[in-house]
């Protein structure tokens, strides 16, 4: 009986260790910014799709894309995505499946709109939307509680969401090369008292 008891105890311990390991793997830690920055990126989407669960970093800059490749959404553990300098006018609503995304650059693509689902990317630290044709931001952008850098330089914004004030981790926001009145500039700065906000001098022109 003692021998059987020892065997049973060993079996239970082995099962606990196995399930603990499974939980650890399923909850793999996100890479820190330095590790993510120095990680070698996939630059070919078809190559990345051969091992979709292992892809953490994807760079598709200047690849003559005419729309957002929805196959990117199969890379469930993606933490870094750069699709800048293509022709991408919109991002799909289903972008929120990329739960681990920390770095997202969609610069100089002709982007015209951002889906409200962007607010579900709760691990996002860096968002680059500069040199596009954006006029509005969804209020859900205020849900990005971890966001530290928001680059929107050179867009066509007419108004700004009142939810900027909930971006508690935001360190830097770039709104240069956008016509913004004195009143609106004050509104933005008052919402983000702990954020460095770059803006061009307000326009004094009369239209």
N, C-alpha and C positions, 0 to 999 in steps of 0.2 A: 504493500500500500504506500509505503514511504517513497519507493522508487517511482510509482505511478504519479504520486503527488508532485514530485520534483519535475517529472516530465510535463505534467499539466501546467505547472507554474512557468516552466521554460517556454511552453507553447503560447501561454497568455502574454508573456513578456515580449515574445517575438512578434505577436500580432499587434501589440501596442506600438512597438517600434516601427513596424511596417506602415501602420495607419498614420503615425506621426510623420513619417517620411513623406507619405502621399500628400498630407495636408501642407507640409512645408513646400513641396514642389508646386502644388496648385496655387500657393500664395507666394510665389517667387518675388523677391524684393525688386523694386525698381532700381535701375542704375542711378548713381549720383551723376551730377552734371558733367564732371570731368571724365568719368568713365564713358558716359554716353557720347561726349564730344570726340573722344579719341577712338571710339569703336569703329572698326571698318564697316562701311555701309554697303548694302546691296545697291547697285545702280541699274539693274535690269530686273524688271518686274517678273518676267517669266522665270528667271533663275530663282528669284525669291519664292515664287509659288511652288517650287519643288520641295521646299521644306518650310511651309508657312508658319509652323509653330515655333520655329527657331529664329525668325526674323525680328530683330529689334530696331534696326535702323535702315531706312530706305531713302535714297536721294534720286529723284527723277528730274533734276533741273535741266532745262534746255533740251528736252527730248521731243519737241514739236507735238506735244499732246494737245488735242482739240477739245477734250473734256476730262473730267475727273475719272480716272480708271477705277471702276467699282471693284475690280479684283483686289485692290488694295485692302478692302474691307475684310478679306479672308485672312489677313495677317493679324490675328487677334491679339498678339502680344507686342505689337509695334509700339515703340516708345519715341521714335524720332522719324518725322516725315517732312521732306522738303520737295515740293512740287513747283517751285518758283520758275519764272521765265518760260511758261508755256502759255497756252490759250485756254484758260479754264474760267468760265464766267460764273459758275456756281458750284457749290459743294453739296453733296447729297445729304438729305436728312439723316440717313443711316450712319453718318460719321460717328455717331455716339457709340457704335460697337467697339471702337478703338479705345477701350477703357484705360489702357496703360499709357496712352499718348502723353508725353511730357513736352515735346518740342514739335511745333507745327508751323511751317513756313509756306505761305502761298502768296509770294510777292511777285508783282509785275506779271500778272496773268490775265488782266482784264476782268477780274472778279467783280460782280455786280451785287451779290447778296450773300448773306451768311445765314444759315438755318438756325432756328432757335435751339436745336439740339446741340449746338456748340457748347451750351451751358452744362451739358452732362459729362463733359470731359474733365472730371474732377481732379485729375492728376496733372493737368496742363500747367506748365511753368512759364513757357515762352510761346507767344503768338505773334507772328509776323504777317501783316496784311498790307504792307506798304506798296505804294505805286499802283493802286487799283482804281476802280470806278465805284467804290462803295458810297452810298448816300445815307444809309441807315445801319444801325447795329441793333440786333434783337436785345430786349431787356434782359434776357436770360444770360447774357454775357456776365452779368453780375454774380452768377452762381459759381464762377471760377475762383474759388476761395484761395487756391494755391498759386494763382497766376502772379508772376513777378515782373515780367517784361511784356508790354503790349505796344507793338510798333505799327502805327497806322499812318505814317508819314505819306503825304501826297495822295489824298483821296478827295471825295466830293461831298463830305458830310454836310447835311442841312441841320441836323439836330443830334443830340447826344442823350443816351438813356440816363434816367435818374438813378439807375442801379449801379453806376460807377462807384458810388459810396460804399458798396459792399465788397469791393475788391481789397480786402484788408491786407493782403500780402504784396500788393502791387508796389514795386520799387520805382519803375520807370515807365512812362507813357510818352510816345512821340506823336505829336499832332502837327508837326511843322509842314509848311507848304500847303496849308488849308486856310481858307478865309474864315476867320472866327471873330465875332464882335467882342468888344470889351466885356459886355454883359455876360456873354456865354463863356468867355475865358474865366471870368470870376466864378461863375457857376461850377465849372469843371474843377478849378483849383480848390474851391470850398468843399467839394465832395471828396477830394483826395488830398487832405492836408499833409499826409506823410509820404506822398509820392512826388518824385521829380517829374514834372510835366513840361515837355518841350513844345512850345508853340511859336509860330511866327508872329511878328507884330500885327495887331488887329488892323483890318482894312478901314481906312478913313474915307473911302470913296463913296460918292453918292450916285446911285444908278438911276 
